[in-house]
Amino acid sequence: MPTKSPAVELEVDGRVVRVSNPERVYFPEIGATKLDLVEYYLAVGDGIVNALLERPCMLHRFPKGLAGDKVHQKRLPAGAPDWVETVELFFPRWKRTADELCVTELAQVIWAVQMSTVEFHPWNSRRHDTEKPDEWRIDLDPGPDSDWAQVRRVAHVAHEVLDELGATGFPKTSGGKGMHIYVRIAPEHGFADVRRAALAFAREVERRSPTDVTTAWWRKDRDPGALFVDYNQNARDHTIAAAYSVRGVPRALVSTPVSWAEVDEVEPDDFTIRTVPKRFAELGDLHADIDEQVFDLAPLLEWADRDEAAGAPPPAEPD
């Protein structure tokens, strides 16, 4: 039976985090270990904290590495130090509450990684009012027969519409086959209105790019070669991987912020825990000033009213 590697203790901004089994291989394809994962998150510390700051956060944990089962964890794992912060959420479907991780400093991220977290999936609202999102998320979700060229084309159309609205979009790779674009909004609307606005935007992108884009609600109704502009990611308790989050895939891909000028140059596979630290050291956090670029959803809510008055259905209830 193989012996466990001795634990290491790391000082993170004045906190001590003990990392057990540091040599456990998490990503067999590239030989990356638990300690490699910790060192990645330390290298992009400012970026991951900015992405998670004050947000309820669901954790995707792999206690045995990628070879084992994935655990989708809403509740904070047991045994957290008293400096790990949480926010209480109510889940109407189950009539239960859960205390989710609420990151305010890097040591909390590293502690979560010690607890076998690979992916961080934050809400698009913050703990001061979890029912009022401050982040509108545009998820460009390619169909089974889509390719990256199509994602690029649709990203440019989305950028064009955002520019016309006067909104600043912050793109990032998804860490999979798609792309996400985040827009900071004032926390003045509930999830239902933010989702209506997101659907109105998606419909406008579809009008401008009908051969590439679908907003069809049911997967069975979508052309497999079309890209779904997934407005549902703005529903309550729907989350996607944060900027700088590693993904639970064999090559340890990272959901990585990119500039608009890079969209036609980068490939999703460019960004892994091996490559992103150097990029981050050179460029810093490309989403660093997102809080300074706040967009008023009013024009999109007017579009939603217009579409619904013309007979378009409002968003169906999310799953």
N, C-alpha and C positions, 0 to 999 in steps of 0.2 A: 504494500500500500504506500503511495507517495506521501512524503511528509509535507506538512504545511510550511510555507515560508514564514519566517518570523515577521511579526508586525513592525511597522515603522511609525514614528510619530513626527508629524509635520506641524510647524508653527505657521498659522495663517492669520495675519493681521492681529496678532496678540492672542489668538485662540490656539489650543493644541488639539489636533485631530489625529486620532490613532487609526491607522489603516491596516486592517488585518488581511492576511492572504494577499500581499501585494503582488506576488508573482503568478497568481492565478490568471490563466490566459482567457481573456474575454473575447478576443477577435482572432480566431485561429488562422484566418486567411492571411493576415499580416503579422501574426505573432504578438499582438498588442495585449498587454496585461492590465490588470486593475490599476497598478501604479502608473502605467502609461496614461490611462484614462484620467486619473487624478492630476497628473502633470499637465495634460492637455487643458483641463478646466482651470488650473492655476495660470496657465499661459494666456488665456483669454478672459481672465477674471473680470475686468471692467465691463467687457461686452456681455458676458452671461448674467452678471448682476443687473446691468441696465435692462436686459430683456425680461428679467424675472421680478424686478423690484416691486415689492408690495403687492404682488399678484398671488391669488390662490394658485397652487401648482400641483398638478397630478404628476406622479412619478411612474416611469416605466422601468421596473427593476428586473435584473437578471441575476438572481442569487448564485447561479452556477455558471455564469457567463452565457454567451449566445447559444451554447450547446444545450442549455437547460430551458425551462419554461420562463416565459415573460409574465411578470406580475404588474397589473395596472392598479396602482395604489393611490387612492384618494386620501385615506387617513395617514397621518404621520406615522412612520414606523416606530415601534416601541423603543425605549431606551435613549431618547434624544436628550442631549444636554439642555440645561435650562436656558441657554442662549439661542437655541433654535426656535424661531418664532412661527406662529401658526395663525390662521384665520378660520373662524367657524362658519360653515356653510350649511344651509338647509336644502335637502333634496326632496321636493314634494312627492315624486313618484314613490319613494320608499318611506316618506314621512320620518326621515332620520336626519341627524346632523353629522358632520364630519369635520375634524380639525385638519386642514390641509397645510402643508408647508407654505410659508410666506417669507420669501427671501428678502433680507435687508442687508446682508453682508456675505462676502465670499466664503467664509468658513462654513456657513450653512450649506452652501452648494457642495463643498468638499465632504462634509459630513454625510450628505445624501449619497454621494458617490461611494463613500465608505460603506453605506448600506445597500450597495449594489445597484444604485440608480445609474442608468446609461442615458435615458432621454428625460428631458424636462418639458412638460406641457402646461404652460400657464394659461389662466383665464385671460380674457380681453378686458377685464375690469380690475380695479384695485380694491384693497381691503377697506378703505374709508367709505366706499359704497359699492359693494360687489354687484348690485343690481343695475348699475349705470356704467356701461362700457366706455372706456376712453380710447379704444383701439378698434378700428374697422379693418377687418382682415379680408383680403382678396386672395383666394386660393385658386390658382390655375392648375386644375387637376386633369392631366391628359388621359384620354381613353386608351384602351388596350392596344389600338393600332396607331396611336399618335407617336410622334417623335419630338426630339428636342427642338428642331427647327420650327415646328408648329408652336411650341411653348414660347419661343422667342417672338414669333410673329404676333401672337396674342398679347404678350407682355407689352409690345410697342403700341398696340391699339389701346390697351388699358392706360398706358402712360399718356397717350394723346388725349383720352377722355379726362383723365385726372388734371392735366394741364389746363384744359378748357374750363374745368370746374374751379381751378385755382387751388387744387389740393396737391400736397407734396407726398408722393408715394415713396416708400422705402423698400426696395426689392431685396429678396434673398432666395437662394436655392432652398428647396424643401428638404434636401438630403435624400430625396428619392428621384422621381422622374419629373416633378413639377416645379413650380415657382410660387412664392408667396409675395404679396405686396402689402405692407402695413401703412395705414394712415392714422395719425393721431387725431382724435376728435374730442370735443368737450364732453365731459360726462354728464350730459343733460337728458339723455334718452334711455329708455329701457331696451332690453334685448330685442323685443318685437319690432320696434321702430328702426333700430340699427339694421336688423335683418331685412326689413322692407326696403331701406335705403340701399343695402348691398345688392338686393335683387334688382332694383331699378338700374343700378350701375351695370350689373351683369347683362341685363337685357339690352342696354345701349351698346355694350361691347359686342353682343351677339348681332345686333342690327348692322354694325359696321364690318363684321367679319363672319357672315352667316355660314360660310363653308368650313370654317375652323371651329366655331364655338356653338355650344348648346347650353341652355338653361333648363333642360328637361329634368323634372323632379325625379322620375323613376329611372333607375339604371337601365331597365329593360327597354325604355323608350329612347335611349341615346344611341346615336351612331357610334360604333366603336372607334371610328377614326376622328371623332370630334373631341374637343377639349371642353370640359365642364367648368364654368366659372362658379365655384362652389360657395354660394352665399350662405349656406347652412353653417359654415364655420363661425358665424356670428350669433348662433343660437346659444342660449344659456347652457353652460357646462359642456360645450363642444370646444375642444382644445386641439391645437396643433403644435408641433415641436417649435421651441423657441429659437430665435437667432442664437447661433453658436452651440445649440444642442447637438450632441452626437446622436446618430441614429443607430438603432439596433440591427445593423446589417453587417455582413462579414468584413467589408473593407473599412468599417468605422467611418462612414461618410458623415459630413457635418452640414447642417443647415446654415448656410453662410451668407451674410450680407454682401451684396455686390452693388456697384454703381450702375446707373443706367447706361453709361458708356461701355460697360463690360458685358452687357447682356448678349451681344453678338460674338463675344470672344470666349466666354467661359463654358465649360461643360460641368455637369453635376459631379462627375468623378474626379474633378480637379481638387475637391475639398475634402480632406480627411484629417484625422487627428495628427497625422504626420506632417501635413502641409499648411494647415491653417495657422498654427502658432507663428511661423515665420511671416506669413501674410499679415497677421494681426500686429506683430511687432513693427512692421513697416508702415501699415496704413492706419492702425488704430481701429476703433469701432465706427464703421460706416453708418450706424444708426444712432450715434452719440447724441445728435441734436434733434431727435424725433420729437421730444417733448416741446420743442420750441416752434413746431410747425403744425399748429392746431387748425383743423378744418371744421367749419360749421356744416352740419348735415342738411340744413334747410333746403338747398337746391335739389338734393337727391330725394328728400321726402316729397317735394313738389312733383318730381318725376314719378314717384310711386303713386301719388294721388292721380296723376294724369293717366298712367297705365291702367290703374284699377277702374277709373271712370270710363276708359275705352273698352273695358271688358276683360282685361288681364287679371287672372286670379292673384290674390295676395299669397304670400308664402304659406305652403302647407305646414301643418304641425311637424316639427322636427322629430326624428326618431329618439 
